[in-house]
Every structure is written in structure tokens, then in C-alpha cells.
Amino acid sequence: MLAMCIFAKTSAARPMEITDVNTLFGAYPAQHADSSPESLVEVMRAQGVDWCLALSTWGLFHSAQTGNAETMRACQAHDHLIPVA
């Protein structure tokens, strides 16, 4: 029943918006990939994702306060990123 309600509120061309609830950006130990907020947005758009709940890895590995500030800056700059901690 819930799926039918969601489907009824969306367009026929795109049945629903997609939200990725587990995304990170920033430096990650032992990995050298581009994990900037900009690359996250690029990948999400390429995959058809509308929204991402995102956080900075800086908060995971170094300082929660600094990581939260970095998360807020990135989410203010990219309106399809939603800050989480």
C-alpha cells in the first residue's frame, strides 16, 4: 500500500526520487581516489540519485567538530547533499 501511495504522488516518467542514505566524502586512509564533494555529486547524478545524506570523513577519522563544519560547507555548496553526523 505504501509503495502505491508513493507511486501515485510521482510522475509516470520517473516513479520516485532516489536518496542515497550512506555517502561519504573526503580523505579515506589507504585510498587515493577522488572523494571530494564535487566527485560525489558527479557520481550521484550519473547514477540517477537525487539526494545524498552525506558526511565528511574528517569527522570519522580526526575531529568531529572539524568534520561537521566541513560537512556543512559542502552541503551548503551542493544543494542535493543533505548533512548528517
C-alpha positions in Angstrom: 0.0 0.0 0.0 2.8 2.4 0.9 4.5 1.8 -2.5 1.3 2.6 -4.3 0.9 5.9 -2.4 4.5 6.9 -3.3 4.0 5.9 -6.9 0.7 7.9 -7.1 2.5 11.1 -6.0 5.2 10.9 -8.6 5.3 11.2 -12.4 4.9 8.3 -14.8 8.3 9.1 -16.4 10.2 8.8 -13.0 8.3 6.8 -10.4 10.1 8.3 -7.4 13.1 10.3 -6.3 16.2 8.3 -5.1 18.0 9.2 -1.9 21.3 7.5 -1.0 21.4 7.5 2.8 25.1 6.3 3.1 27.6 8.6 1.4 31.0 10.0 2.5 33.4 12.5 1.0 36.9 13.4 1.9 40.2 11.7 2.6 40.0 8.0 3.5 43.0 6.1 4.9 44.9 4.0 2.4 42.8 5.1 -0.6 43.8 7.7 -3.2 40.5 8.1 -5.0 38.9 11.5 -5.8 36.4 11.6 -3.0 35.6 15.3 -3.0 32.1 16.6 -2.6 32.2 17.6 -6.3 33.0 14.0 -7.3 30.2 12.7 -5.1 27.7 15.0 -6.8 29.1 13.9 -10.2 28.6 10.2 -9.4 25.2 10.7 -7.9 23.9 12.5 -11.0 25.5 9.9 -13.3 23.7 7.2 -11.3 20.3 8.9 -11.2 20.4 9.7 -7.5 18.5 12.8 -6.5 19.7 13.3 -2.9 22.5 12.1 -0.7 22.8 12.1 3.1 26.5 12.9 3.3 29.2 13.4 5.8 32.9 14.3 5.8 35.4 11.5 6.6 37.3 14.1 8.5 34.8 13.8 11.3 35.2 10.0 11.3 39.0 9.8 11.5 40.1 13.1 13.0 37.8 15.7 14.6 34.0 15.6 14.9 33.8 19.4 15.1 36.0 20.0 12.1 34.2 17.2 10.2 30.8 18.7 10.9 32.0 22.1 9.8 33.3 20.6 6.5 30.0 18.7 6.0 28.0 21.8 6.4 30.2 23.8 4.0 29.9 21.0 1.3 26.1 20.7 1.8 25.6 24.5 1.5 27.6 24.5 -1.7 25.8 21.5 -3.2 22.0 21.6 -2.7 21.5 17.9 -3.3 23.7 16.9 -0.4 22.0 16.7 3.0 24.2 16.9 6.1 24.3 14.1 8.6 26.6 13.4 11.5 
